[in-house]
Amino acid sequence: MKAPLTRFTYVLVFVVAVSYAFFAFPQGVRAWQDKQREIQEMEKRNDTLARQVERRKEHINRLQNNPAAQELEIRKRLKLLHPEEKLYIMGDPVGPPQPPAAR
């Protein structure tokens, strides 16, 4: 009868010691919660980036398969025109705001 009681006591002391170490030391629950929060943030960021990559792939596919969309993108980004076309710019050019003059 004494052996099972002693074994139970040792197991109980071991569990209590491990529990105390887990909760008391700085690498315990708080660190585990921080890691879980960091993992969730990274998963959200990965999801956002995956959606962004998918949108860009669709955009590239659309440009490769549609000459009209490709021409529109060239006109918008490179500001190119056909030889017989003219572009008139009205008003001030749009640019980054100028910093105030130093006195």
C-alpha positions, 0 to 999 in steps of 0.5 A: 500500500505504501508504494502506490501512495509514494508514487502518487505523491511524487507524481503530484509534486512533479505536476505542481512543480511543473505548473509553478514553473510554467506560470511563474517564470517569464517564459511561461504563459505570457510568452506563450500568449505573445507568440500566439498573438504574433502567429495570428497577426502573421497569418492575417498578413499572409492572407492579405499578401496572398490576396494581393498576389492573386489580384496581381496575377489576375491583372497580369493575365488580363493584360496578357490576354486583352490587347485593349487593356494592355494599351490602356495600361501603357497609356496610363503608366507610361503616358504614351500616345499614338503618333497622330494623337496630341495631349493637352494638359490644362492647369497646374501639374499634379505633383508632391506638395512643396514644403513651406519655405524656410525663413 
